[in-house]
Amino acid sequence: MPLIYKIADTPLWTAAVANGTFDGSPHDVRDGFIHFSTAAQTRETAARHFAGQRDLVLAAIDTVALGDALIGALKWETSRGGDVFPHLYAALPLHAVVWAKPLPLGADGRHVFPVEMV
């Protein structure tokens, strides 16, 4: 199952769980799509865009579970440093989320990723 990952503020994610869909962060809404990362990109995304932030969630999304209706809304586009990132031009239905785990800060100030990411 091909997974992509989303880092989100816990309160925003909690609201999404209550609604059954994640419409994105304010940054996502401004850009017109939900930003995701691959497993290889997620740590750098956390360091660049969420450095020092607490109260975060890391969610793993099964791209196949998006289904035919949304798979066309998932675009792989060139971004940071010429790397290709997944962007979803639609709300994320939470049935596609495999897991969502806290993303705490370690003693060194870096985020501690769940064992599922190893």
Residue frames as qw, qx, qy, qz and C-alpha x, y, z in Angstrom:
[[0.000, 0.891, 0.455, 0.000, 0.00, 0.00, 0.00],
 [0.437, 0.367, -0.024, 0.821, 1.65, 3.26, -1.09],
 [0.346, -0.761, -0.446, 0.319, 1.58, 5.71, 1.81],
 [0.244, 0.577, -0.035, 0.779, 1.92, 9.48, 1.93],
 [0.454, -0.411, -0.567, 0.551, 2.14, 11.54, 5.10],
 [0.068, -0.775, -0.192, -0.598, 0.58, 14.68, 6.54],
 [0.362, -0.167, -0.535, 0.745, 1.76, 16.70, 9.53],
 [0.220, -0.667, -0.369, -0.609, -1.02, 18.71, 11.16],
 [0.177, -0.353, 0.480, -0.783, -1.77, 20.61, 14.34],
 [0.058, -0.174, -0.955, 0.232, -3.55, 18.32, 16.80],
 [0.306, 0.436, 0.472, -0.703, -6.59, 20.63, 17.26],
 [0.453, 0.430, -0.367, -0.689, -7.03, 20.88, 13.49],
 [0.301, 0.130, -0.926, -0.189, -6.74, 17.11, 13.12],
 [0.101, 0.240, 0.839, -0.477, -9.18, 16.50, 15.99],
 [0.436, 0.463, 0.154, -0.756, -11.74, 18.72, 14.23],
 [0.431, 0.345, -0.657, -0.514, -11.18, 16.77, 11.01],
 [0.106, -0.028, -0.988, 0.108, -11.82, 13.48, 12.79],
 [0.271, 0.390, 0.613, -0.632, -15.10, 14.88, 14.09],
 [0.474, 0.546, -0.090, -0.685, -16.06, 15.98, 10.55],
 [0.860, 0.187, 0.473, 0.032, -14.84, 12.86, 8.73],
 [0.675, 0.608, 0.111, 0.404, -12.71, 14.91, 6.32],
 [0.484, -0.539, 0.044, 0.688, -9.56, 17.00, 6.51],
 [0.412, 0.880, 0.233, 0.046, -9.82, 20.19, 4.49],
 [0.642, 0.411, -0.137, 0.633, -6.21, 21.16, 5.12],
 [0.434, -0.477, -0.274, 0.714, -4.28, 23.61, 7.23],
 [0.152, 0.893, 0.127, -0.404, -4.54, 27.36, 6.64],
 [0.157, -0.560, 0.606, 0.543, -1.36, 27.00, 4.54],
 [0.319, 0.173, 0.886, 0.289, -2.98, 24.24, 2.46],
 [0.263, 0.769, 0.557, -0.174, -6.17, 26.26, 1.97],
 [0.019, 0.832, -0.169, -0.529, -4.12, 29.28, 0.86],
 [0.135, -0.412, 0.749, 0.501, -2.21, 27.17, -1.69],
 [0.690, 0.256, -0.203, -0.646, -5.34, 25.42, -2.98],
 [0.824, 0.108, -0.549, -0.085, -4.22, 21.88, -2.17],
 [0.770, -0.605, 0.186, -0.078, -3.23, 19.70, 0.78],
 [0.266, 0.709, -0.647, 0.087, 0.54, 19.27, 1.10],
 [0.961, -0.251, 0.109, -0.046, 1.80, 15.74, 1.73],
 [0.028, 0.721, -0.689, -0.076, 5.23, 14.14, 1.87],
 [0.850, 0.130, -0.508, -0.047, 6.61, 10.72, 1.11],
 [0.842, -0.498, -0.105, 0.179, 8.28, 8.74, 3.88],
 [0.710, 0.088, 0.000, 0.698, 11.67, 9.93, 2.63],
 [0.140, 0.558, 0.104, 0.812, 10.55, 13.59, 2.68],
 [0.498, -0.737, -0.413, -0.196, 8.63, 13.73, 5.96],
 [0.655, -0.477, -0.209, 0.548, 11.53, 14.36, 8.34],
 [0.336, 0.062, 0.151, 0.928, 12.81, 17.29, 6.28],
 [0.210, -0.620, -0.448, -0.609, 9.27, 18.67, 6.00],
 [0.596, -0.698, -0.378, 0.120, 8.99, 18.56, 9.80],
 [0.590, -0.321, -0.055, 0.739, 12.36, 20.26, 10.26],
 [0.216, 0.206, 0.295, 0.908, 11.67, 23.00, 7.69],
 [0.276, -0.462, -0.388, -0.749, 8.02, 23.80, 8.29],
 [0.693, -0.602, -0.300, -0.260, 7.29, 22.63, 11.84],
 [0.537, 0.247, -0.536, 0.603, 10.60, 23.18, 13.68],
 [0.061, 0.109, -0.564, 0.816, 10.08, 23.46, 17.41],
 [0.570, -0.211, -0.137, -0.782, 6.31, 23.04, 17.16],
 [0.160, -0.012, 0.922, -0.353, 4.54, 20.89, 19.68],
 [0.516, 0.363, 0.546, -0.551, 1.04, 19.41, 19.58],
 [0.422, 0.439, -0.529, -0.591, 1.36, 17.89, 16.12],
 [0.838, 0.092, 0.504, -0.187, -0.01, 14.73, 14.54],
 [0.079, 0.408, -0.756, -0.505, 1.56, 12.66, 11.79],
 [0.787, 0.260, 0.384, -0.408, -0.99, 10.83, 9.62],
 [0.208, -0.209, 0.845, 0.447, -0.28, 8.06, 7.12],
 [0.637, 0.438, 0.133, -0.620, -2.61, 8.00, 4.13],
 [0.565, 0.073, 0.780, 0.259, -3.15, 5.05, 1.80],
 [0.175, 0.373, -0.339, -0.845, -3.25, 6.55, -1.70],
 [0.160, -0.131, -0.899, -0.386, -5.13, 3.54, -3.07],
 [0.069, -0.515, -0.785, 0.337, -7.89, 4.05, -0.47],
 [0.123, 0.362, -0.001, -0.924, -8.55, 7.50, -1.94],
 [0.562, 0.459, 0.677, -0.122, -10.42, 5.58, -4.61],
 [0.451, 0.378, 0.538, 0.603, -11.05, 6.37, -8.23],
 [0.008, 0.919, 0.370, 0.134, -13.00, 9.53, -7.44],
 [0.283, -0.940, 0.125, 0.145, -10.02, 11.20, -5.76],
 [0.786, -0.176, 0.332, 0.491, -6.98, 9.53, -7.24],
 [0.474, 0.605, 0.289, 0.571, -7.08, 12.05, -10.09],
 [0.190, -0.953, -0.042, -0.231, -7.03, 14.88, -7.52],
 [0.707, -0.583, 0.254, 0.310, -3.69, 13.58, -6.19],
 [0.583, 0.785, -0.145, 0.152, -0.92, 15.24, -8.20],
 [0.785, -0.336, 0.080, 0.514, 2.80, 14.61, -7.90],
 [0.299, 0.927, 0.060, 0.219, 4.43, 18.01, -8.44],
 [0.643, 0.229, -0.254, 0.685, 7.93, 19.40, -8.34],
 [0.363, -0.914, -0.115, -0.140, 8.61, 21.50, -5.29],
 [0.439, -0.833, 0.329, 0.073, 11.46, 21.92, -2.79],
 [0.331, -0.572, 0.689, 0.298, 14.84, 21.37, -4.40],
 [0.437, 0.332, -0.654, -0.521, 13.29, 19.82, -7.51],
 [0.108, 0.023, 0.973, -0.201, 11.86, 16.95, -5.46],
 [0.415, -0.264, -0.578, -0.651, 8.39, 15.67, -6.39],
 [0.162, 0.020, 0.707, -0.688, 5.74, 15.94, -3.65],
 [0.079, -0.468, -0.852, -0.220, 2.15, 14.63, -3.44],
 [0.179, 0.083, 0.181, -0.964, -0.54, 17.34, -3.40],
 [0.087, 0.454, 0.887, 0.016, -4.26, 16.61, -3.02],
 [0.129, -0.088, -0.192, -0.969, -6.58, 19.04, -4.78],
 [0.602, -0.428, -0.498, -0.455, -9.58, 17.95, -2.70],
 [0.556, -0.574, 0.386, -0.461, -10.53, 17.35, 0.91],
 [0.255, 0.290, -0.918, 0.089, -8.98, 14.23, 2.44],
 [0.803, -0.332, -0.223, -0.442, -11.58, 11.63, 3.43],
 [0.333, -0.615, 0.649, -0.301, -10.44, 10.11, 6.69],
 [0.964, 0.019, 0.216, -0.152, -11.29, 6.58, 5.57],
 [0.749, 0.567, -0.260, 0.224, -7.97, 6.74, 3.66],
 [0.123, -0.749, 0.538, -0.366, -5.99, 7.35, 6.87],
 [0.762, 0.049, -0.638, 0.104, -4.14, 4.21, 7.97],
 [0.601, -0.498, -0.443, 0.440, -2.97, 5.71, 11.24],
 [0.047, 0.832, -0.064, 0.549, -2.46, 9.05, 12.96],
 [0.751, -0.325, -0.372, 0.439, 0.09, 9.36, 15.76],
 [0.251, -0.948, 0.010, 0.195, 1.41, 12.18, 17.95],
 [0.694, 0.489, -0.110, 0.516, 4.60, 13.82, 16.66],
 [0.505, -0.841, -0.082, 0.176, 6.32, 15.00, 19.85],
 [0.281, 0.838, -0.402, 0.240, 9.56, 16.92, 20.23],
 [0.868, -0.120, -0.348, 0.334, 12.55, 15.07, 21.60],
 [0.545, -0.707, -0.071, 0.445, 15.09, 16.42, 24.06],
 [0.482, -0.119, 0.348, 0.796, 17.17, 17.65, 21.12],
 [0.238, 0.530, 0.074, -0.811, 14.26, 19.76, 19.81],
 [0.272, 0.179, -0.727, -0.604, 13.64, 17.52, 16.80],
 [0.792, -0.053, 0.013, -0.608, 10.45, 15.62, 16.23],
 [0.299, -0.230, 0.923, -0.077, 10.32, 12.00, 17.29],
 [0.582, 0.158, -0.481, -0.636, 8.71, 9.92, 14.58],
 [0.852, -0.160, 0.319, -0.382, 6.57, 6.87, 15.34],
 [0.482, -0.309, 0.796, 0.197, 8.11, 3.45, 14.89],
 [0.688, 0.511, 0.512, -0.058, 5.77, 2.89, 11.94],
 [0.363, 0.906, -0.156, -0.154, 7.92, 5.39, 9.98],
 [0.343, -0.631, 0.667, 0.197, 11.14, 3.42, 10.51]]
